[in-house]
């Protein structure tokens, strides 16, 4: 089940181990009970345990995973499948990732912030001018990741997102964002990891 999410990769594609860890954490597959380690450290330990099941590295390509999955399914009863759901069932999504997207009018489609069960929202190499303040409606969101994206203005309401545990901020070109600043002086009480701080933009 832990590697089922790699089934979305096309042959030859890869996924960074850290991204897989974040998915596991958002799905509640990593338990912190009776441990002094962070969820990311526990996920890494979990992955190392899986190495004995023909997983040899910390980054997996779709092809190698397909071989692994074929072998696994040949010796076990299938209990989980990846299927396409009807549109009205998308509200149950817990993980949503955009990569290489250019968003119309520089904003998220309105429907994204209505996916109230999201735990993990990721933007990689995306062109998104502004994240709407309605992002606060994602009350269960634990991971907000703008790694490798640039110049997205994050609203101050992000501080009100009590369950947020990991925040990766975008890079900024000061000529593009003007006087934009984000104050991070309060809130975010459960934050465990913060990446991409820029003293010219982020004030604490």
N, C-alpha and C positions, 0 to 999 in steps of 0.2 A: 504494500500500500504506500510506503514511504516514497517509492520511486515512480508511482503512477503519474505524478505531475510532469515527469520528463517525457511522457507520451505525447505532449503537445509539440515537441520539437520535430522539425523535419530532419531527414537524413543528413548528417554532416554538421548540423547545428549543435551548439553547446550551451550550457547554462552554468554560470558561476556558482560555486558551492554556497556562497553567502546568500544568493537569491533563493536557492532551494531551502536553506535554513529558515529564511523569513516566511516562506510558504508553510513549512511545517509548524512554525510557531503560531502563525495566524489561524491555522486549522486546529490548534489545541493538541497537537501531536507530541509536543515537548512539555513534560511536566517538571516544574521547579520544586516540587515537594521534597523535603529532606535533602536539599542540596544548596551549597553555598555558591554554586556557579551560575553565571548568567544564562538566559535561554540560548543565546548564540553559542556559548561554550558547550552546553549540553547537546545542542544539535550537532556540533562538530564531533563530539564523542560518539553520538549515535551513528553518524556517517562512518566513522572509523570502525565501529562494530560491524557495519555492513560490508566491509571490505572482503570478509571471508566468503561473501556471496558473489564472487567474481567482479566486484567493484574495486578497481585498483588505484584510482586517482581521485582527486577532489574536484575534478571537472569532467562532465560526462557528455559525450556526443550522442546525438540521436541514434546513429547507427549502432554504436556499442550497446546502448540501452535496449534497442530492439532485440539484439541477440540475447541479452540478459532476460528480457521479458519472454521471448519465445521459449527459452529453456525453463523458466519458472512456470509458465502456463502448461508446459508439457508434462509437468509432474505434480500439478495441483489443480483443484477445482476452482474455476473462475468465480470470484466473489464480487469483483468491482470492474466496471466498464466505464470508458469515457464515451459519452453520447452527446448529441446536440439537442438542447432543450428548446421548447417553444419560447417565444419572446416574453410571454407573461411570467415565466418562471425565472427570469434573470435576476429578479430582486433577491434571490437567495444566494447570489454570488458572494464569495468571501475574498477572492483574489482577482485583481484586475490590473493588467500591465499594458501600457502603451509604449511602443518603441518606434522611433522615427516618424512620429505623427506630426503633421502641421494642422493645427486646429483652426477651423473656420472662425473668423473674427477674433482669433486669439483667445477664445474661451472654451471651457469644457461644455459639451452638450448637457442640457439641463437634466437629462435622465440620470447622469452619473451620480449626482449628489442625492438621488432618491434611493440608491442601492444601500439601504441602511444596515445591511448585514456585512458590509465590506470590512475586512480586517487588514488587508494589504493593498495599497494603491501605489502604483509605480509608474514613473515617467522616465524613459531613457531616450536621450537624443531627440527630444520633442521640442516643437515650437509652440509654446503656450504663453501668451503674454501675461495673463492674470488668472489666478485661481479664485473662483467666486467665494464670497463669504458663506454661501450655503454649504460649504464643505463641513461646517460645524454640525450639520445634520447627520453626518456619518459618525454616530455616537460610539460605535464599537471599533472604530479604526485604531489600529495599533502601529501600523507602519505606513509612513508617507515618505516616498523616495523620489527625489528629483535628481539623483546622481547622473551626471553627464548631460543634463539639460541646462539651458542658459536663460537668464533674464526673466524668469517667471516671478511675478510679484505675488508673494504669499500674504494673505490677509491676516490681520492681527487676531482674528477669532481662533486661529490655530492654537492659541494659548488656552482656550476654553475646552480643548479636546482632552478630557481627563484620562482617557485610556491610551493615549499616544505614548508609545514606548521607544520608537525609533524614528528619527527625523533626519533625512538627508536633504540638505538645501541645495538649490541650483547655484551655478556660477553666475557672476554678474559682470557685465560691461557697463561701467559707470556712465558712459556717454549714451547708452540706450535707456537706462532706467531713471535718469534725472535725479530727483531728490527723494526717491523712494527709500524708506527705511522700515525695518521690522523690529519692534521692541520685543525682546525675550526676557524681560526682567521679572516676570511672575508667571504663575501657572505651570503647565507641563510637569506636574508633580511626580508623574510616574515615568518620565523619560529616562531611558537607560543608555541610549546612544544618540549622539548629535554630530553630524558631519557637515562640512561646508561652511563653517562660520566665516564671515567676512566683517572685519571691524568697521569698514566703511558703510556697511549696510545694516548689520545686525547690532542692535544696542541692548545691553543687558545691565 
